[in-house]
Amino acid sequence: MDKVFKNDTQVTNFFTSEMKKVLDIVAEKMILKLQEKIDEKVYNSFTPTTYNRQMDNGGLRDLWRANPSRRKGDKVSVKVKEEPEFLTHTPEEFIHGSNHSKKGDDIRKVLAEFVLEGESGDLFGDGVWRDKRDFWTPFIDMLDDGEINTIIEDAFTAVGINFIRIS
């Protein structure tokens, strides 16, 4: 890619525009990696019989969203956050709440905490659904073990920037 820039502003605009693309890719790939850990630690731990899992359609996998990257001056950022309003809420079917819960009938805002801390009630007795199912720590460990570097390198490559790591 041959680019000719006439001034610093054009250089800054070009690179911040490219960085927005890179960060959008990084955020989406991080969400996919988080979903893999949710599958491994939460969904694969048992199959519920009292409710139907919502998965990517209003379930725990669907909790995280990446806002489009933003430029502020010469800085670019992206935010990945929980968006509980995208989760299904059907308390009469025990989906992200229950009319029998002491914590209220809507747990969407604290769903991740409930799963991580094993805070499901005992209405259906004891079982894996009441255990702590920590998907977060393995996700962070995976990123720390070099996966974030791979994600970033792949994102640069995807937008056509040759990425060279200097250790």
C-alpha positions in Angstrom: 0.0 0.0 0.0 1.6 3.2 -1.2 0.4 6.3 0.7 1.7 9.8 0.3 1.0 12.2 3.2 1.4 15.9 3.0 1.5 16.7 6.7 1.3 15.2 10.2 -2.4 15.5 10.4 -2.9 13.3 7.4 -0.5 10.7 8.9 -2.4 10.8 12.2 -5.8 10.5 10.5 -4.6 7.6 8.5 -3.2 5.6 11.4 -6.0 6.4 13.8 -8.5 5.2 11.1 -6.5 2.0 10.7 -6.3 1.5 14.5 -10.0 1.8 14.8 -10.3 -1.1 12.4 -7.7 -3.1 14.3 -9.4 -2.5 17.7 -12.8 -3.4 16.4 -11.4 -6.8 15.2 -9.5 -7.3 18.5 -12.7 -6.6 20.5 -14.8 -9.1 18.5 -12.1 -11.8 18.7 -11.8 -11.3 22.5 -15.6 -11.8 22.8 -15.3 -15.0 20.7 -12.5 -16.3 23.0 -14.6 -15.4 26.1 -17.5 -17.3 24.6 -15.2 -20.3 24.2 -14.4 -20.2 27.9 -18.1 -19.9 28.7 -18.8 -23.0 26.6 -16.0 -24.9 28.3 -16.7 -23.9 31.9 -20.4 -23.3 32.0 -22.3 -24.8 29.1 -20.4 -28.0 28.9 -20.6 -28.6 32.7 -24.2 -29.9 32.5 -27.4 -29.8 30.4 -30.3 -28.2 32.1 -33.7 -29.9 32.3 -35.7 -27.1 33.8 -35.1 -24.5 31.1 -33.7 -24.1 27.6 -30.3 -22.5 27.2 -30.4 -19.3 25.2 -26.8 -19.5 24.1 -26.1 -16.7 21.5 -29.8 -15.7 21.5 -30.2 -14.0 24.8 -28.0 -16.3 26.9 -24.7 -15.9 28.8 -22.7 -16.1 25.5 -24.8 -13.1 24.4 -24.0 -10.9 27.4 -20.9 -9.1 26.0 -20.9 -6.5 23.3 -18.1 -4.4 21.8 -19.0 -0.8 21.2 -17.5 0.5 18.0 -14.1 1.9 18.5 -13.8 5.6 19.1 -11.3 8.2 18.3 -10.6 11.1 20.7 -7.8 13.3 19.5 -5.0 11.1 18.5 -6.1 8.2 20.7 -8.3 5.3 19.8 -10.2 3.0 22.2 -12.8 0.3 22.2 -14.9 -1.0 25.0 -16.2 -4.5 25.6 -18.9 -4.6 28.3 -21.8 -6.5 29.6 -25.1 -5.6 28.1 -27.7 -7.4 30.2 -30.6 -5.9 28.3 -29.8 -8.3 25.4 -30.5 -11.3 27.7 -33.7 -13.2 27.7 -35.8 -12.7 30.8 -38.5 -15.3 31.3 -38.8 -15.9 35.1 -41.7 -18.2 34.8 -39.4 -20.5 32.8 -36.4 -20.0 35.1 -34.5 -18.1 32.4 -32.3 -15.4 34.0 -34.7 -15.1 36.9 -37.4 -16.8 38.9 -40.5 -15.8 40.6 -39.2 -18.0 43.5 -35.9 -16.2 43.9 -34.9 -14.3 47.1 -32.7 -12.1 44.9 -35.6 -10.8 42.7 -37.0 -12.1 39.5 -34.5 -10.6 37.2 -30.8 -11.5 37.6 -29.6 -10.4 34.1 -27.4 -7.6 35.6 -25.7 -10.1 37.9 -25.9 -13.2 35.8 -22.1 -13.5 35.2 -21.5 -13.0 39.0 -24.1 -15.7 39.8 -22.4 -18.2 37.5 -18.9 -17.2 38.6 -19.7 -17.4 42.3 -22.2 -20.3 42.2 -25.1 -18.3 43.6 -27.9 -20.3 42.1 -30.6 -21.1 44.6 -31.6 -24.5 45.9 -35.1 -24.7 44.5 -34.0 -27.7 42.4 -31.7 -29.2 45.0 -28.0 -29.4 44.6 -26.1 -29.9 41.4 -23.5 -28.5 39.1 -25.8 -25.5 38.5 -25.0 -24.4 42.1 -21.2 -24.8 41.7 -18.9 -21.9 40.9 -18.2 -22.0 37.2 -15.3 -19.6 36.7 -15.0 -18.8 33.0 -13.3 -15.4 33.7 -10.0 -16.5 35.2 -9.2 -19.0 32.5 -10.1 -16.3 29.9 -7.7 -13.8 31.5 -5.0 -16.5 31.9 -5.3 -17.4 28.2 -4.9 -13.7 27.2 -2.0 -13.3 29.5 -0.4 -16.5 28.1 0.0 -14.8 24.7 -3.4 -15.2 23.1 -3.9 -11.4 23.2 -0.7 -10.9 21.2 -1.9 -13.3 18.6 -5.3 -11.6 18.4 -3.6 -8.2 18.0 -1.1 -9.5 15.3 -3.9 -11.1 13.4 -6.0 -7.9 13.5 -3.1 -5.9 12.1 -2.7 -8.5 9.3 -6.4 -8.4 8.6 -6.3 -4.7 7.8 -3.1 -5.0 5.7 -0.5 -3.7 8.2 2.7 -5.7 8.5 3.1 -6.3 12.2 6.6 -6.9 13.5 7.0 -7.7 17.2 10.1 -6.3 18.8 10.9 -8.0 22.1 
